[in-house]
């Protein structure tokens, strides 16, 4: 069964560039650290006949969709429902045996459109934002954060994970609003953001996008231990193995950039390009969500 792009419900951002980077390796075993619905892995498996993929995702619902989308590849794919930052100690990977690793921690269109998640400011839903709703590690929801954190805590989250300039004013307004009613839906939070930050200008993203991003990153602890995880990658990749890392916001990209640079300066890896690749104009036209993406690629020495 040939899978059409529309059936994946997730456009695999910069998949052409990722396949080209992985073509430089021996094309044996690749790790897709954030499998999602399988979009990137589908292109990798279709491109390299004898390749297998270790697919990892913390979101069991997305993983089940990926199993359907990648079913034609059968035993060429192994699936693991874990946090990708735990893969090296959790699934018995052999050191110096992996051909390439892909990390794409963005949110898929499926997750954005799922009406019970609360990831999107365009869909009215409960404020949850957890990628894994079964784990004891991720108990707090965005609702808990917005309705119980102090003004200082909220400001720190919006500044640290969203670079939101009006964070102190926004946090104060949230505190004032919740004194009279709970902020329990995405639209209620979006309305507060619009009162403080206004409506988007033509061609600009909605100001709520960064607020939702900051809460999502915090709730899922997306950046905790990221630098340490990247430092471990070269131990598991073969010489010539490729690291491909997609980032979607400046805070995350700074961590990836600095960590890869240190590894490059220590002659552990070699940056294939000293600067990140970005989506082509054609891709952005096809999928506007790809616009902020940056792809950093390095080869293990």
Backbone torsions as a table, in degrees:
resi	resn	phi	psi	omega
1	UNK	NA	117.6	179.9
2	UNK	-82.6	126.5	-175.8
3	UNK	-88.5	124.2	176.8
4	UNK	-82.7	153.6	-178.8
5	UNK	-55.9	-40.2	-176.4
6	UNK	-64.6	-27.7	-179.1
7	UNK	-73.6	-21.2	-178.9
8	UNK	-75.7	-22.4	-177.4
9	UNK	56.5	17.6	179.6
10	UNK	-154.1	113.1	179.5
11	UNK	-75.8	117.0	-179.2
12	UNK	-74.7	99.5	-172.1
13	UNK	-60.5	132.2	177.2
14	UNK	54.5	37.0	-178.0
15	UNK	-66.9	-30.0	178.6
16	UNK	-64.6	-45.6	179.8
17	UNK	-65.4	-35.5	179.9
18	UNK	-68.9	-43.6	177.5
19	UNK	-61.6	-41.6	178.3
20	UNK	-62.0	-39.6	179.1
21	UNK	-67.0	-42.8	-179.4
22	UNK	-71.4	-20.1	177.1
23	UNK	-66.2	-16.9	179.6
24	UNK	-77.5	-10.0	-176.5
25	UNK	-96.8	-174.3	176.2
26	UNK	-80.5	-2.3	171.3
27	UNK	60.4	40.4	-177.0
28	UNK	-95.5	-74.8	-178.7
29	UNK	-123.3	127.8	176.0
30	UNK	-117.0	148.1	174.0
31	UNK	-107.9	124.5	172.2
32	UNK	-102.8	98.9	-171.1
33	UNK	-69.2	-22.8	-179.7
34	UNK	-132.8	75.7	-169.3
35	UNK	-59.6	-35.6	-176.8
36	UNK	57.5	-129.0	178.7
37	UNK	-96.8	9.4	172.0
38	UNK	93.3	12.4	-175.1
39	UNK	-60.5	-51.4	179.6
40	UNK	-65.7	-42.9	-178.2
41	UNK	-64.1	-34.4	177.3
42	UNK	-59.0	-44.6	-179.7
43	UNK	-68.5	-36.9	178.7
44	UNK	-65.8	-47.0	-178.1
45	UNK	-68.4	-35.8	177.3
46	UNK	-68.7	-30.7	-175.0
47	UNK	-82.4	-30.7	-174.6
48	UNK	-124.4	109.2	-170.6
49	UNK	-60.9	-39.7	-173.5
50	UNK	-100.6	17.2	-177.8
51	UNK	-87.6	148.1	170.3
52	UNK	-123.1	158.4	-176.1
53	UNK	-127.6	136.0	169.3
54	UNK	-98.6	110.6	-175.4
55	UNK	-101.1	124.6	-175.1
56	UNK	-123.4	134.6	172.7
57	UNK	-157.3	139.1	179.6
58	UNK	-77.1	-18.6	-176.6
59	UNK	-95.6	106.6	-176.3
60	UNK	-65.0	-33.2	-179.8
61	UNK	-64.8	-43.1	177.0
62	UNK	-65.9	-39.4	-179.3
63	UNK	-61.1	-40.5	178.7
64	UNK	-65.7	-35.7	175.6
65	UNK	-65.9	-40.2	-179.9
66	UNK	-62.8	-37.9	179.6
67	UNK	-60.6	-35.1	176.7
68	UNK	-72.4	-47.5	-176.5
69	UNK	-65.6	-27.5	-178.1
70	UNK	-107.5	15.4	-173.8
71	UNK	-60.9	-29.4	-178.1
72	UNK	-67.5	-17.8	-178.6
73	UNK	-89.2	-8.1	173.1
74	UNK	48.5	-120.7	-172.6
75	UNK	-79.3	7.2	174.3
76	UNK	-77.7	-7.5	179.5
77	UNK	-125.4	133.2	171.7
78	UNK	-115.3	138.5	-173.1
79	UNK	-114.0	137.6	179.1
80	UNK	-136.7	125.4	179.1
81	UNK	-94.3	77.4	-179.9
82	UNK	-144.0	166.2	173.1
83	UNK	-70.8	127.7	-174.6
84	UNK	-60.2	-24.6	-180.0
85	UNK	-70.9	-9.9	178.4
86	UNK	-103.8	6.9	-171.4
87	UNK	-63.6	-36.6	-173.7
88	UNK	-68.2	-30.5	178.2
89	UNK	-99.0	-4.8	-171.9
90	UNK	-107.0	-29.7	-171.2
91	UNK	-121.2	18.3	171.3
92	UNK	63.0	39.5	177.4
93	UNK	-69.7	138.4	178.6
94	UNK	-85.1	135.8	-179.5
95	UNK	-66.4	143.5	177.4
96	UNK	61.3	33.4	-179.5
97	UNK	-121.5	-10.3	-173.7
98	UNK	-94.0	138.3	-178.6
99	UNK	-82.5	-34.4	-177.8
100	UNK	-166.1	158.3	179.8
101	UNK	-136.8	134.5	179.6
102	UNK	-119.0	129.3	173.1
103	UNK	-121.9	121.1	179.5
104	UNK	-134.7	82.6	-171.6
105	UNK	-80.4	14.2	179.7
106	UNK	-71.5	171.1	178.9
107	UNK	-91.1	134.8	179.9
108	UNK	-80.3	161.5	176.9
109	UNK	-61.3	-33.9	177.7
110	UNK	-60.6	-46.8	-179.8
111	UNK	-65.8	-39.7	-179.9
112	UNK	-63.5	-37.7	-175.5
113	UNK	-88.4	-9.7	-179.7
114	UNK	-70.2	121.3	-166.5
115	UNK	-76.9	-4.4	178.9
116	UNK	-107.0	2.6	-173.8
117	UNK	-91.0	-39.7	-179.2
118	UNK	81.8	19.6	179.9
119	UNK	-77.4	-29.4	-171.7
120	UNK	-105.0	135.9	175.1
121	UNK	-79.4	-5.8	-179.8
122	UNK	-93.1	-7.1	-179.4
123	UNK	-123.3	127.3	-179.8
124	UNK	-78.2	113.0	-176.5
125	UNK	-152.7	168.9	177.8
126	UNK	-62.4	148.0	179.3
127	UNK	-80.7	90.2	179.6
128	UNK	-109.4	-73.9	175.8
129	UNK	73.0	7.8	174.9
130	UNK	-80.6	133.0	173.5
131	UNK	-74.9	-37.4	178.8
132	UNK	-115.6	107.9	-176.3
133	UNK	-95.0	9.4	-180.0
134	UNK	-111.1	-17.7	-174.8
135	UNK	-79.3	143.0	176.2
136	UNK	-71.5	-17.9	180.0
137	UNK	-71.9	-33.5	-175.8
138	UNK	-109.9	72.1	-178.4
139	UNK	-88.8	-41.4	-179.1
140	UNK	-68.4	135.8	174.9
141	UNK	-104.6	171.8	175.0
142	UNK	-62.3	-32.0	175.5
143	UNK	-59.2	-46.2	179.8
144	UNK	-60.0	-43.8	-178.2
145	UNK	-64.7	-50.3	-175.2
146	UNK	-66.2	-32.9	-173.9
147	UNK	-98.6	-3.2	-178.3
148	UNK	-133.4	-18.7	-177.9
149	UNK	-75.0	152.1	179.3
150	UNK	-72.1	166.5	178.1
151	UNK	-59.2	-41.4	179.6
152	UNK	-65.1	-42.5	-179.9
153	UNK	-64.1	-43.9	179.5
154	UNK	-63.8	-42.5	179.1
155	UNK	-60.0	-43.2	179.2
156	UNK	-61.7	-41.7	179.6
157	UNK	-63.1	-47.0	-177.8
158	UNK	-67.0	-34.5	177.8
159	UNK	-75.2	-47.5	-174.0
160	UNK	-69.6	-36.3	-173.0
161	UNK	-113.2	-1.6	-179.9
162	UNK	-135.1	-8.2	-177.2
163	UNK	52.4	40.3	-175.8
164	UNK	-87.2	113.9	-173.0
165	UNK	-64.9	-35.1	-177.5
166	UNK	-96.3	28.1	-177.2
167	UNK	-55.5	-45.8	-179.0
168	UNK	-61.8	-39.8	-179.7
169	UNK	-69.0	-41.0	178.5
170	UNK	-62.6	-44.3	-179.2
171	UNK	-62.1	-41.8	178.9
172	UNK	-62.4	-41.8	179.8
173	UNK	-65.4	-37.5	177.4
174	UNK	-62.7	-44.7	179.5
175	UNK	-61.6	-44.9	-179.6
176	UNK	-62.7	-41.3	-177.2
177	UNK	-67.2	-43.4	-175.3
178	UNK	-73.2	-10.1	174.2
179	UNK	-64.6	-27.4	-175.2
180	UNK	-108.2	-27.7	179.3
181	UNK	-157.5	147.7	179.1
182	UNK	-69.5	143.0	174.8
183	UNK	-95.3	90.3	-168.7
184	UNK	-111.3	-0.9	179.2
185	UNK	-132.3	162.5	179.6
186	UNK	-63.3	-39.2	-178.1
187	UNK	-69.0	-32.8	177.1
188	UNK	-66.3	-40.5	177.3
189	UNK	-68.8	-41.5	178.8
190	UNK	-59.9	-39.4	-179.6
191	UNK	-63.1	-39.1	178.4
192	UNK	-65.6	-43.8	179.1
193	UNK	-59.2	-43.4	-178.5
194	UNK	-64.7	-34.0	179.0
195	UNK	-66.3	-34.0	-177.3
196	UNK	-91.6	-39.3	-170.5
197	UNK	-112.2	-2.2	176.6
198	UNK	79.8	-171.5	-179.7
199	UNK	-101.4	153.7	-177.2
200	UNK	-68.6	143.1	172.3
201	UNK	-75.3	159.9	-178.4
202	UNK	-56.9	128.6	179.3
203	UNK	86.0	-3.4	179.5
204	UNK	-105.3	153.8	176.9
205	UNK	-75.2	156.3	-179.8
206	UNK	-67.0	139.4	-179.8
207	UNK	-59.9	-22.3	178.1
208	UNK	-68.7	-20.5	-177.5
209	UNK	-58.8	-44.4	-179.5
210	UNK	-71.3	-32.6	177.7
211	UNK	-65.9	-46.0	178.5
212	UNK	-65.1	-39.2	177.0
213	UNK	-58.9	-47.8	-178.1
214	UNK	-60.4	-44.5	179.3
215	UNK	-65.5	-41.6	179.6
216	UNK	-61.8	-45.7	179.8
217	UNK	-61.1	-43.6	-178.6
218	UNK	-66.6	-49.0	-177.5
219	UNK	-58.9	-39.0	-177.1
220	UNK	-94.9	2.6	179.0
221	UNK	51.0	44.7	-171.2
222	UNK	-65.5	-27.9	-176.2
223	UNK	-102.2	-5.3	179.9
224	UNK	-64.1	119.5	176.8
225	UNK	76.8	11.8	-176.7
226	UNK	-62.5	-45.3	179.8
227	UNK	-61.2	-43.0	179.2
228	UNK	-63.3	-38.6	178.6
229	UNK	-62.4	-46.6	-179.7
230	UNK	-61.4	-37.1	179.4
231	UNK	-62.2	-27.0	-178.5
232	UNK	-81.6	-23.1	-172.2
233	UNK	-55.2	-47.6	-176.7
234	UNK	-59.1	-23.6	178.9
235	UNK	-66.3	-22.9	-174.2
236	UNK	-106.7	-11.8	179.7
237	UNK	-94.7	144.9	175.0
238	UNK	-65.5	161.4	170.3
239	UNK	-60.3	127.5	-174.6
240	UNK	92.6	-6.1	177.3
241	UNK	-67.1	152.3	-172.6
242	UNK	-113.8	135.0	172.1
243	UNK	-103.1	124.8	176.6
244	UNK	-123.1	121.2	-175.2
245	UNK	-128.6	117.7	176.4
246	UNK	-94.7	129.9	174.8
247	UNK	-122.7	157.6	-174.8
248	UNK	-129.8	-0.3	175.1
249	UNK	-151.5	159.4	-168.5
250	UNK	-64.8	-34.6	-177.0
251	UNK	-65.7	-48.2	177.9
252	UNK	-62.5	-43.2	-177.2
253	UNK	-64.7	-35.5	178.8
254	UNK	-62.0	-41.4	179.7
255	UNK	-63.6	-46.8	-179.2
256	UNK	-63.5	-46.7	-178.9
257	UNK	-58.7	-49.3	-176.5
258	UNK	-66.4	-40.5	-178.4
259	UNK	-67.9	-45.1	178.5
260	UNK	-64.2	-36.3	179.0
261	UNK	-64.2	-41.6	178.3
262	UNK	-63.6	-40.9	177.7
263	UNK	-66.5	-36.7	177.1
264	UNK	-66.5	-44.3	-179.9
265	UNK	-66.0	-25.2	178.7
266	UNK	-90.6	6.0	179.3
267	UNK	60.9	32.4	174.6
268	UNK	-90.0	-38.2	176.9
269	UNK	-131.5	170.0	173.3
270	UNK	-128.5	121.8	178.1
271	UNK	-67.5	124.1	-179.9
272	UNK	-65.3	-35.6	171.5
273	UNK	-136.7	141.4	-178.1
274	UNK	-74.2	-5.5	-178.5
275	UNK	-132.3	158.8	-178.5
276	UNK	-75.9	149.9	170.1
277	UNK	-83.6	151.1	179.2
278	UNK	-129.0	160.8	-179.1
279	UNK	-62.0	148.0	176.3
280	UNK	-71.9	162.4	176.4
281	UNK	-58.7	-35.9	-179.9
282	UNK	-63.7	-44.0	-179.4
283	UNK	-66.7	-41.5	179.5
284	UNK	-62.1	-37.2	177.4
285	UNK	-66.1	-38.2	179.0
286	UNK	-72.5	-33.6	-175.2
287	UNK	-147.5	95.1	-174.8
288	UNK	-62.0	-23.7	-179.7
289	UNK	-65.8	-16.5	-178.8
290	UNK	-79.2	-13.0	-171.1
291	UNK	-52.0	-44.3	-176.9
292	UNK	-82.5	-0.8	-173.9
293	UNK	-68.6	142.8	172.1
294	UNK	-130.5	134.1	-179.4
295	UNK	-113.8	118.3	175.4
296	UNK	-107.8	131.2	-174.7
297	UNK	-128.6	136.0	179.1
298	UNK	-141.6	155.3	179.0
299	UNK	-115.1	136.1	178.2
300	UNK	-76.3	133.4	-178.6
301	UNK	-85.9	NA	NA
